[in-house]
Amino acid sequence: MKKKMLCPIVIVIAFLICCIVYFKPLSLSDVAEADNQMKMIYSQIEVENGEAYIDSVNYQDITIDQKNAILSLLDKYTYRRTVGTLFSNGSTSDLGNKTLSIYVYDDDLLINSVFATSSGKVVINEKTYNMEDAERFIEQMIEIMN
């Protein structure tokens, strides 16, 4: 009788441990290192005179000081997997009005891409995650670049 109860209890405990590990916060600092090159594109959707338009800025030449500040900022932010992350293809429909694309290169090889939206969605290497304070993260990144 005790063996019949022990097996389901072990399965439930193992499932809970897997859930805790899967949904734990992941650090954005894992996407870039000091010796990587970075490029960014910031886009803001605005409406003027009833017409929508996208205001985009390319940040191609990032200085060493800016990169150090970016790496420090990446270390402060985390993101989480969702149930949908496992099956995602990198698409998201809930963008908000601000987006920031970060491309990380090792020499000329693209090694990581991050697409952060002001709605709290972040796409990292074609997988969709949730990120708290994503809009604040975007604003702080733009402050570093300006």
C-alpha positions in Angstrom: 0.0 0.0 0.0 2.8 2.4 0.8 4.5 1.7 -2.5 1.3 2.7 -4.4 1.2 6.1 -2.6 5.0 6.7 -2.9 5.1 6.6 -6.7 2.5 9.3 -7.3 4.1 11.5 -4.6 7.5 11.2 -6.2 6.1 12.0 -9.6 4.3 15.1 -8.3 7.5 16.3 -6.5 9.6 15.7 -9.6 7.1 17.7 -11.7 7.1 20.6 -9.2 10.9 20.7 -9.3 10.9 20.7 -13.1 8.4 23.6 -13.1 10.5 25.6 -10.6 13.6 25.1 -12.7 11.8 25.9 -16.0 10.1 29.1 -14.8 13.1 30.5 -12.8 14.3 33.9 -13.9 17.0 34.0 -16.5 19.6 36.8 -16.8 19.8 39.0 -19.8 23.6 39.3 -19.2 23.9 35.8 -20.8 23.3 37.3 -24.3 26.4 39.4 -24.5 30.0 39.5 -23.3 32.6 42.3 -23.2 34.4 41.0 -26.4 31.2 40.9 -28.5 30.1 43.6 -30.9 26.6 45.0 -30.6 24.2 46.8 -32.9 20.8 48.1 -31.9 17.6 49.5 -33.5 15.1 51.5 -31.5 11.6 52.0 -32.9 8.7 53.9 -31.6 5.2 53.8 -33.1 3.6 57.2 -33.1 0.5 58.9 -34.5 0.5 62.3 -36.0 -2.5 64.0 -37.7 -4.3 60.7 -37.6 -1.5 58.9 -39.4 0.6 56.2 -37.8 4.3 56.1 -38.5 7.4 54.4 -37.1 10.3 56.5 -35.9 13.5 54.3 -36.0 17.1 55.0 -34.9 20.0 52.7 -35.7 22.8 52.5 -33.2 25.7 50.9 -35.2 28.7 52.5 -33.6 28.6 51.6 -29.9 31.6 53.0 -27.9 33.4 50.9 -25.2 31.9 53.1 -22.5 28.4 52.5 -23.9 29.0 48.8 -24.2 30.2 48.6 -20.6 27.1 50.5 -19.5 24.9 48.2 -21.6 26.5 45.0 -20.1 25.9 46.4 -16.6 22.3 47.1 -17.4 21.8 43.7 -19.0 23.0 42.2 -15.7 20.2 44.0 -13.8 17.3 42.6 -15.8 15.8 39.1 -16.0 13.2 37.4 -18.2 11.1 34.3 -17.7 10.0 31.4 -19.8 6.3 31.0 -20.3 4.3 27.8 -21.2 4.3 29.1 -24.7 8.0 29.6 -24.9 8.5 25.9 -25.5 6.5 26.1 -28.7 7.2 29.6 -29.8 8.8 30.6 -33.1 9.8 34.1 -32.1 6.7 35.8 -33.2 4.7 38.1 -30.9 1.6 40.2 -31.6 1.6 42.3 -28.4 4.4 44.9 -29.2 3.4 48.0 -27.4 4.6 51.3 -28.9 8.4 50.9 -28.3 10.7 48.1 -29.5 14.4 47.6 -29.1 16.3 45.1 -31.2 19.8 44.2 -30.0 22.1 42.1 -32.2 25.2 40.6 -30.7 28.1 39.5 -32.9 31.3 37.5 -32.4 33.4 38.9 -35.2 31.0 38.9 -38.1 28.8 36.0 -36.9 25.5 36.8 -35.3 25.4 34.9 -32.0 22.4 36.4 -30.2 19.4 38.6 -30.9 17.1 40.3 -28.5 13.8 42.0 -29.4 12.3 43.8 -26.4 8.9 45.3 -26.5 7.3 47.9 -24.2 4.4 45.4 -23.6 6.7 43.1 -21.6 7.4 40.5 -24.3 11.0 39.8 -25.2 12.1 37.5 -28.1 15.6 36.0 -27.6 17.0 33.9 -30.4 13.5 33.3 -31.8 11.9 32.2 -28.5 9.3 34.4 -26.8 9.6 35.2 -23.1 8.1 37.6 -20.5 10.1 40.5 -19.0 9.1 42.7 -16.1 9.8 46.4 -16.6 10.6 45.9 -20.3 9.6 49.5 -21.1 11.9 50.8 -18.4 14.7 48.6 -19.8 14.2 50.1 -23.2 14.2 53.6 -21.9 17.5 53.0 -19.9 19.1 51.5 -23.0 18.2 54.6 -25.1 19.5 56.9 -22.3 22.9 55.0 -22.5 23.0 55.5 -26.3 22.1 59.3 -26.2 
